[in-house]
């Protein structure tokens, strides 16, 4: 039983690495295809890639800010509710 769990843990990361490299190869093929089909320049592809990364970062930051706001509001509501129950 213990050996089966250890074997599963050692096999899963290799699969993840293979999937990660596969996705990178697909992305590289997409970039090469974009160069070939659209005649895009290197700066255009780099700009689109960096714009995508910045947009993803901004959306993640926006989600974190909303999460913090929701948490603070929830804590304030709980404290108000508890103080009303006490009095």
C-alpha positions as CSV (number, residue, x, y, z in Angstrom):
1,X,0.0,0.0,0.0
2,X,2.7,2.5,1.0
3,X,4.8,1.5,-2.0
4,X,1.9,2.1,-4.4
5,X,1.4,5.6,-3.0
6,X,5.1,6.4,-3.3
7,X,5.1,5.1,-6.9
8,X,2.1,7.3,-7.8
9,X,3.8,10.4,-6.3
10,X,7.0,9.7,-8.3
11,X,5.2,9.1,-11.6
12,X,2.8,12.1,-11.5
13,X,5.5,14.9,-11.6
14,X,7.1,13.3,-14.7
15,X,3.7,13.4,-16.4
16,X,3.3,17.1,-15.5
17,X,6.7,17.9,-16.9
18,X,5.8,16.1,-20.2
19,X,2.5,18.0,-20.4
20,X,4.2,21.3,-19.7
21,X,6.8,20.7,-22.4
22,X,4.1,19.6,-24.8
23,X,2.2,22.8,-24.2
24,X,5.3,24.9,-24.7
25,X,5.9,23.1,-28.0
26,X,2.4,23.8,-29.1
27,X,2.8,27.5,-28.2
28,X,6.1,27.6,-30.1
29,X,4.4,26.0,-33.1
30,X,1.6,28.6,-32.9
31,X,4.1,31.5,-32.9
32,X,6.0,30.0,-35.9
33,X,2.6,29.6,-37.6
34,X,1.7,33.2,-36.8
35,X,5.0,34.3,-38.4
36,X,4.4,32.2,-41.5
37,X,0.7,32.8,-42.1
38,X,0.2,36.4,-41.1
39,X,3.6,37.7,-41.8
40,X,3.8,39.1,-38.3
41,X,7.0,40.7,-37.1
42,X,8.9,39.6,-34.0
43,X,8.0,42.8,-32.2
44,X,4.2,42.2,-32.9
45,X,4.3,38.7,-31.5
46,X,6.4,39.9,-28.5
47,X,3.9,42.7,-27.9
48,X,0.9,40.4,-28.0
49,X,2.6,37.9,-25.7
50,X,3.6,40.6,-23.2
51,X,0.2,42.2,-23.4
52,X,-1.4,38.9,-22.6
53,X,0.9,38.4,-19.6
54,X,0.2,41.9,-18.3
55,X,-3.6,41.5,-18.8
56,X,-3.4,38.2,-16.9
57,X,-1.4,39.8,-14.1
58,X,-3.9,42.7,-13.8
59,X,-6.9,40.4,-13.7
60,X,-5.2,38.3,-11.0
61,X,-4.4,41.4,-9.0
62,X,-8.0,42.6,-9.4
63,X,-9.3,39.3,-8.2
64,X,-7.0,39.4,-5.1
65,X,-8.2,43.0,-4.3
66,X,-11.8,41.9,-4.6
67,X,-11.1,38.9,-2.3
68,X,-9.5,41.1,0.3
69,X,-12.4,43.6,0.2
70,X,-14.9,40.7,0.5
71,X,-13.0,39.3,3.4
72,X,-12.8,42.6,5.3
73,X,-16.5,43.3,4.7
74,X,-17.3,39.8,6.0
75,X,-15.2,40.2,9.1
76,X,-16.9,43.6,9.8
77,X,-20.4,42.1,9.4
78,X,-19.5,39.2,11.7
79,X,-18.1,41.5,14.4
80,X,-21.2,43.7,14.2
81,X,-23.5,40.7,14.4
82,X,-21.6,39.3,17.4
83,X,-21.7,42.7,19.2
84,X,-25.4,43.0,18.5
85,X,-25.9,39.5,20.0
86,X,-23.9,40.4,23.1
87,X,-25.9,43.6,23.8
